[in-house]
Amino acid sequence: MVAETCGHVAPPEVDTQAKPRPHAAELEQILDTIPQLIAAISAAGRVLYLNRSVLEYSGLRPEDVQAEDFRVRLFHPEDVERLHEARTHGFERGEPFELEMRTRRHDGVFRWFLIYYKPLKDARGHILRWYATGTDIDARKRAEDRIRSENEALREEVDRTSMFEDIVGSSSSLRAVLLEVGKVAVTDATVLITGETGTGKELIARAIHKRSPRSARAFVSVNCGAIPSALIASELFGHERGAFSGALQQRQGRFELADGGTIFLDEVGELPFDAQAALLRVLQEREFERVGGSRPIRVDVRVIAATNRDLQRAVTGNTFRADLFYRLNVFPLGLPPLRERRADIPLLVEYFVDRFTKRTGRKITRICEKSFGILNAYSWPGNIRELQNVIERSVILAEANVLTVDERWFLMQSAVRQVGELALGDDLAAHEVARIEAALAASRGRVAGPSGAAARLGVPRSTLESKIRLLQIDKHQFKTGRT
């Protein structure tokens, strides 16, 4: 971005017919009027002259050029070594060369410049000096980075296997949802999609994005429940080099990748509390800071969130921020479970059969009527995703081009689910008993009052008394201090 010149040139022979050449002061005046950043550098690499544009842009003084840290003050610290290597190699070759550098403005902001180096040679080909010109290419670089980020996000999404490629169904409950999707898609409103696991929340989020004015930009999906708590901030907002162990280079977060487009936060109810605060700031102020950074980054991103949790209950239980819930819940969309849209099961079965026969090379000519009855009667706790898995398995095992469903699969699933629910129920009950008994022990069996067990647990006295009866806890044993 800076031009470099060197030495003095021997005066040419006088040509009385030649037009008068401008004096050095006049040449310098001309260079100072040029908006490009220009520098002259000696053949040895020493800066001889900087035009006024360089000084005004950088805030440097002419005497600063002689300081040892001159280039560190002018260029981004991460680019200085690259500049040194490029200059050394270019000067040795003696041919014009160029490189892209981040150059510090007088207010501390870095902008990208294309720096073009060209040598001035004498009649024998010896280099007298180098000239370097800097052209601001920051807008172009940011556009390139945005396109690259969007392409990376697109490749990532293409690699991922979505639940299915299109919305299938014609039931009244699904049509009602799609009607709302059509209305909210054309706006920029934040959407909160709720529904059981496997109901197609991401599919609806994609439909909103495709029908929105942002459809030409990136759709970035993040599963908040699949990212470790320690890494969620870095994943969403990026990090600076050295921000933590293993952060060897700067990294853009998902919000930066989605700039101008849409970000889909699946399982948003699993976000840890500190990440909830950062997300709230993005929703309110449209800006954030990378992990380890201090400079706010502004983004223009539409947020679509989804959860299978009851967030209002989570707010009451102090595991989800109330202010964030209300920011997300601008336009709530509830997806019906498959058991409430049984009319769509035949269409979904046909869709999945077609999809998996093409993938496996199998040929299915008909579906067993008994199997249809089994599919219609099942409660589908895993919703469309579970149906998809059942059809894929059936296609793989199909004989004589007939699709059949084994009823035993559903009996096994029900048994496993019941065992899991019993185990979970036992664990929760044991945990609840332990908490209540600890509170009763601390209050010496007293339930009511400011120091009673109800106050310690933060619940009404009547609620705790009911729990004590339900869980068959003997509160009197704690009045004497016995355990």
N, C-alpha and C positions, 0 to 999 in steps of 0.2 A: 504494500500500500504506500510505501514511501519510495521516492526515487533517489538514486544515488549518483553523484558526479565526481569527477576527479580532476586534479591537476590543471595546469594551464596549457593551452595549445599554442604552438609556435605561430607567430603572426604570418599570414599568407602574403605572397608577393602582391604588391600594389597593382591593381588594375584600374587605370584611369577611366576606363569605360564602364566599370562596374558601378552599380548603385551603391550609395553610401550604406554601410552596415551599422546597425544600432550599437550603441555603447553598452557596456556591461550593466550599467545602472538601468538603462532602458529595457534590456532583456529581463532583468530581475523584476522590473515593474510589470512586464507582460506576463511573466510566470505567476506573479502574485494575483493577477486578475483571473487566472484559470481556476475553475471550481474543483478540478481534480487535485488530489494530493500528489505533489511532485517533490522528489528529492534527487540530489546529485551526489554520487558516491565515487570516491577515488578508486583507482585500479586495485589498491590494497584493501578496500572495503571500508574506508573511513568516510562518514557522512560529511559532505562539504557544505551542503545547502539544503534548506527546507523552505518550500514556498509558504506564503501566508495561510493558505488553506490548511496545510498540515498543522501549523501552530494554532490556528483558531479552532480547528476540530479537536485537537488533543489537549489544548491548554498548556502545552510546553513552551518554554522560552528558548531562544536561539542558543543560549549557553548550556541548556540542559542536554543538548545533543552530544556534548563532549563527555557527559557522565557515563560511568561504566554500566549503570543500570538503565541506560536510555531505552533499549529495546524491550526490557522487562516492563518498563512504565508505559510503553506505547502499545505493546501487543499482549494478547492473552497469555498467561504463564504457561499454559499447556501447548502453545504454538511456537514458543521461542526456540526450542531445540529443533523443531522441524524447519523453522526459518533459517537457522544456522547451517543445517545440513544442506538445504536447497541452495542457499547462497554460495556455500563453499563449492558444491558440485557445479553450479551454474557458472561461477566465475572461472573455474578451471577449464570448462569447456569453451568459454568465451562466446557463447551463442545466446540469443534472447531466450528468456524463460519466464514462466509465470507461476504463481502460487496463490492460494486463497488463505487469508489470515483474518483472525478476529482482532479488531483494532479498538483500543479504548478511547472513548469520547471524553471530553473534558468533565462530564458529569458522572463518569465511571461506568457508563453503559458500553458494552462491546457490540460492534457491528461488523459484519463480514465485508471484506474488501478483496477485490482481485488485484494483485500487485504484479505489474508487468515490468520486467527488467530488460533493458536494451543497452548494449555497449556502444560507445563512441570510439572509433578506431582512426588511427592516422593512415597516411598513404601506404605505409609498410605493413598495415594490419595489426599494429600494436594498440592495445586498449589504453585509451587516455582516461576514460571515466565511464561510469555507468549511470544511466538515468532510470529511475523507478517511478512509475505512475500508479496511483491507487484509485480504483473505481468502486463505489459503493454497490455491492451486490446483495445486501442484507435481505431485501424483499424476495429476491430470487432464491437465495439459500433457504429461507424459511419456508417458501412454497415447496422447494424440493424436499426439505425435511418432512413437511406435512404429508406430501404425496408418498414418500418412503414409509412413513409411519402408518399411513392408511393401507399401503400395500402389505406391510408386515401384519397388520391387524387382519386384513382380508385373507392372507395366506393362512394365518392361524385359525380363522373361522372356517375356511374351506377344509382344513385338515381335521377339524373337529367333526364328530358325527352328531348331527342334530337329531332330535327325536323323530321327526319326519319333515319332508320338504314343503308340505302345503297343509293348509287347514282343511280337514276333512269332516264333513257332517252337515246335517240340515235340520237338526232338532231345534225346537223353539228356544231352548235355553242357550244354545250356541249362537243362534241368529241374534238374540238379544245382546250378547257380548259383542258380536261383530258390528252391530249397529253403533254401539258406544265407541268401539275402536275407530270406526270411520269418522265419528264426530271429534274425538280428541286428537286423532293423528295429525290433522291440519293445523293444530295449535302447537304451542311450545310448552304446554303445561306438563308438570311433573306427574308421572303416573305410578301408582302403587298397585301391583297385580298380586292378588291373594288367591290361594287355592291349594289343594292337597298336592303332595308329591306326585309327579307324573301327569299332571293335567295339561301341560303344554304352555307354561307361563312364558318361556323364552320364545316360543313360536308366536305368541300374541305380541310380545315386545318387538319382534322383527317385523310383524305386520304393521305395527304403529310406525316404526321407522320408515318402512318402504312407502307408506302413504303420506309421509311428512315432507315438508320442504327441504329437510336435511337428507333425503334419500340418496343423494349423490355423494355424500360424505360417509365417513366410517361408522360402522356399528360395532362397538367394542363390548364384549361380554365378560363379566367377572363373576366367578362363583365365590362369594365372600366366605362361605362355610368351608371351602377347600384349601384356604390359604392360612398357614400358621399365624397366630396373633402377632408374633414378633415381626412378621414380614408384610402384614397387610398394608401398613402406611407406605412402605416402599413400593409395593405393587400398585397401589392406587395413585400415588403422587410422585413416584420416582425418588431418586437419591443422588446426591453429589458424590464424587469420588472421595473415598476415605471417610464417608459418613459413619460406617461401621465396619467391622472385620469382614473382609471379602468384597467390599465395595471398591473394586479396582478401577472402575471408570464410572463416569456419569451415566445415569439411566433415566429414560423418560418413563413416567408412570402411565397408567391406563387413561387418566383424565387428559393428559397431553395428547395421547394417541387419538382420542375421541374428539379433539378440538374441532368445532364446526359440525360435528355429528351427534351421535347418541351413545350413551354408555348405559349398559344394562347391568344392574347390581342384583344378581340372584342371591337368594338367602341373605338378604340384607339384615335380617334379625340376628344373624350370628356375628355381626361386627362387634369388636371390643369397644369399650366406652371411649377410649382416647381417639379411635378411628371415627366413632360417631361424631365427636366434636369437630374433627377436621372435615368430615362430610357436610356437616351443618354449615361450616364456613363457606364451602364451595357453593352450596345452594343459596346462601344469603348474599355473598359478596362476589361470587364468580371468580374467586382466586384462591390460591393455596401456595404452600412452600414445599419444595422437595425436602426429603429427610437430609439433615445436615446443611441445608441451604438457608439463606437469610433474605433472598429476594423474592417478593411475591410474583407469582406467575398467573396471569389472567387467562381464562379459557371461556369459550362459548360452547357449552355442552348441555344437551338435554338429558335429563336423568329419568330412567325408568327403573323402578325397583320391584322386587318380587320376594315373597316369603310364603312359607307354609305355616308360619307361627301366627299366633294371635298377638299382634303387636300392642294392642290396647291393654291386654293382660300383662304383657311384658313391661309396659309403662307403669302399670300399677305395682308390679313387683320390683320396680327400680332396676330392671336389667336392660331397659331401652329408654333413651332420652325422649321426654314428652315433646320438647320443641322440635326435635328431628322428625318424630312421627308426624306431627302436624305439617311440617315442610314437605314430607314425602307423600302425605295422604291428600294431595290437592285433587287428584282425580282417581278415586279407588275403582278398581275393576276386579270383580270376584268371578273366578272360573268355576263352573259346576263340575263335580266329580263325574266320572263315567257312569256310575250307577244312576245318576239323575238325567242322563242323556242316552238311555239304552237304544233309542231309535237310531242312533248313529253307529251302533256296533256292526250291523251288516256292511255299511259303507267302509268302515275302518278295516274290517276283516278283508274285504275285497282289495282295498288299497294295499295292505301289508302283504297279502298273498302275491299280488302283482309285483310288488317291490322285491320280495325275497326270491321269487322264482327267477326273475331277471338276474339277480345277484348270484344264485347258486346254479343256474342252468337247468333247474328242475321244471317239470311241466305239470301243472295242476288243472284238471278239467272241471272238477266239481268239488263241493264241500259237503261232507256228510251232514244230513239233516239233524241227526242226534247231536252232533257236535255244536250245531247252531243253538240247539236248546240248552246245552251245557253253558255255552258262552253267554247267552242271554240271562241265565239264572244266577250266574256268579256275581258276587258283590264288587269285584274289582277294587280292592283296597290300594293296589298299585297303579290304578287308573290306566291311561292309554299306554304308558310305558310297559306295564305288566302285560297288557293285551298284545303289544308288539312282540314281546319276548315269547309269549305263548304261540303266536302265529309263526314266528321264525323257527321255533323248535318243531312245530307241526309240519312245516314245509320240508325240513331236513329229514324227518322220519316218515314222510308220506310214502305210501306204496300204491301202485296201480293208478297213479295220477289222481288219487282221491285224498283230500285233506281231512284228517280226523284228529280230534282232540281227546286225549286220555283224561277221563274224569279223576283218576288217581292223583294227577298233578295238583289239582285244586284241594283235594283232601289233605295232601302232604303240606301244602302251603298253609292251610288253616291250622293244622296241628302245630307247625313251627311258630306261627304268629301267636297262637294262644299261649304256648310255653313262654315266648318272649314277653308277652303282655303280663303274664303272671309273675315272671321274674322281676320285671320292671316295677310292678305294683308292690311286690314284697320289699324291694330296695327302697322305694319311696316311703313306704309305711315305716320301715325301720329307721330311716333318716328322720322322719317327722317325730317319731317317738323319742329318739335321742335328743332332739332339740327341745322338745317340750319338757322332758325330764330334767335336762340341764337347767332350764329356766326355773322350774319348780324347786330344784335343789338350791339354786341361788337365792330364791325368795322364801325359802323354808316352807314351801307348800302353799304360800299365799298366791291367789290368782289375781284378785283385784288390787286397786291402789296404785300409787305412783311407783312403788318398788315391787309390785307384784309381777307374776310371770307374764300376764297379758301385756303389760307395759313393756317388759323386756323384749317380748317377741314382736311388739308393734301390731297387735291384733285386738279387736274388741273382746271384752271379758266373756260375753255370751258365745262368741265363736270358739274361744279356747275351751270353755266348759263343754261345749258340744264335741270338740275334738278329743278331749280327755275321756268322755263317755264312749265315743266311737272306737277309740284305740285301746279302751279298757286299761287306762293308766290309773294307778292308785296314788292320788295326790296326797293322801293322808300320811303316807310313809315318809314324806319329806318334812313334815311338821316337827318331828323330833330329831331331824338330822340323820335318820337312818337311810341307807341306800340298799 
